Amino acid sequence: MNEVAERVLGIVSSIPDGRVMTYGDVAEAAGTGPRAVGQILRNDGHDVPWWRVVDATGRPVRAAAHGALAHFLEESTPLLSQGDDVRVDLARAGAAI
């Protein structure tokens, strides 16, 4: 695993329960781009809380939205919507790292 991937996974691992960061926030903190963050999570993010990384509108990756919702509810993550359009309230759940 390369240094950028290690930084991204470390940042994602440090996001507290019930909080989220956007792909852009993680990318900025890791010194890479948002797409790279997505690729790293897709390839190597199985052991980190991947559901705590959302897009700029607060939505988790579409293919895993149902699984992310279960984690959000378990962690009492503030949500704006559930069901078919899971969306996190970024104003209340955004994490500062």
C-alpha positions as semicolon CSV with decimal commas, in nm:
position;residue;x (nm);y (nm);z (nm)
1;M;0,000;0,000;0,000
2;N;0,137;0,344;-0,086
3;E;0,175;0,646;0,143
4;V;-0,131;0,828;0,008
5;A;-0,352;0,524;0,069
6;E;-0,215;0,492;0,421
7;R;-0,290;0,861;0,488
8;V;-0,643;0,831;0,350
9;L;-0,719;0,519;0,552
10;G;-0,572;0,677;0,865
11;I;-0,789;0,986;0,823
12;V;-1,103;0,779;0,763
13;S;-1,020;0,564;1,067
14;S;-1,002;0,878;1,282
15;I;-1,351;1,006;1,195
16;P;-1,555;0,969;1,517
17;D;-1,878;0,769;1,541
18;G;-2,178;0,972;1,423
19;R;-1,963;1,210;1,220
20;V;-1,866;1,223;0,852
21;M;-1,623;1,387;0,614
22;T;-1,670;1,448;0,246
23;Y;-1,444;1,292;-0,015
24;G;-1,307;1,642;-0,074
25;D;-1,231;1,695;0,296
26;V;-1,045;1,365;0,318
27;A;-0,862;1,442;-0,006
28;E;-0,751;1,783;0,118
29;A;-0,628;1,640;0,449
30;A;-0,443;1,357;0,270
31;G;-0,295;1,570;-0,006
32;T;-0,471;1,394;-0,292
33;G;-0,790;1,421;-0,498
34;P;-1,147;1,313;-0,415
35;R;-1,151;1,046;-0,686
36;A;-0,835;0,894;-0,542
37;V;-1,007;0,878;-0,203
38;G;-1,297;0,688;-0,359
39;Q;-1,064;0,444;-0,533
40;I;-0,864;0,384;-0,216
41;L;-1,181;0,318;-0,015
42;R;-1,314;0,088;-0,286
43;N;-0,991;-0,113;-0,304
44;D;-0,856;-0,101;0,053
45;G;-1,128;0,047;0,274
46;H;-1,291;-0,272;0,399
47;D;-1,144;-0,240;0,749
48;V;-1,216;0,130;0,803
49;P;-1,550;0,308;0,860
50;W;-1,601;0,380;0,487
51;W;-1,962;0,488;0,546
52;R;-1,831;0,800;0,723
53;V;-1,710;0,939;0,389
54;V;-1,988;1,100;0,186
55;D;-2,017;1,322;-0,119
56;A;-2,053;1,699;-0,100
57;T;-2,432;1,669;-0,066
58;G;-2,406;1,427;0,229
59;R;-2,489;1,114;0,032
60;P;-2,294;0,789;0,071
61;V;-2,178;0,598;-0,234
62;R;-2,496;0,482;-0,408
63;A;-2,403;0,113;-0,428
64;A;-2,362;0,095;-0,050
65;A;-2,631;0,340;0,066
66;H;-2,839;0,072;0,240
67;G;-2,538;-0,057;0,436
68;A;-2,431;0,297;0,518
69;L;-2,779;0,381;0,649
70;A;-2,761;0,093;0,896
71;H;-2,431;0,229;1,029
72;F;-2,564;0,586;1,040
73;L;-2,865;0,477;1,246
74;E;-2,648;0,267;1,478
75;E;-2,415;0,563;1,538
76;S;-2,698;0,821;1,563
77;T;-2,553;1,018;1,273
78;P;-2,773;1,324;1,202
79;L;-2,965;1,261;0,880
80;L;-3,167;1,481;0,649
81;S;-3,329;1,189;0,468
82;Q;-3,349;0,810;0,474
83;G;-3,490;0,539;0,251
84;D;-3,403;0,563;-0,117
85;D;-3,222;0,895;-0,070
86;V;-2,995;0,860;0,233
87;R;-2,840;1,196;0,315
88;V;-2,636;1,307;0,616
89;D;-2,682;1,650;0,771
90;L;-2,332;1,785;0,702
91;A;-2,388;2,094;0,916
92;R;-2,440;1,877;1,222
93;A;-2,231;1,569;1,139
94;G;-1,928;1,718;0,967
95;A;-1,603;1,618;1,135
96;A;-1,304;1,847;1,164
97;I;-0,977;1,658;1,145
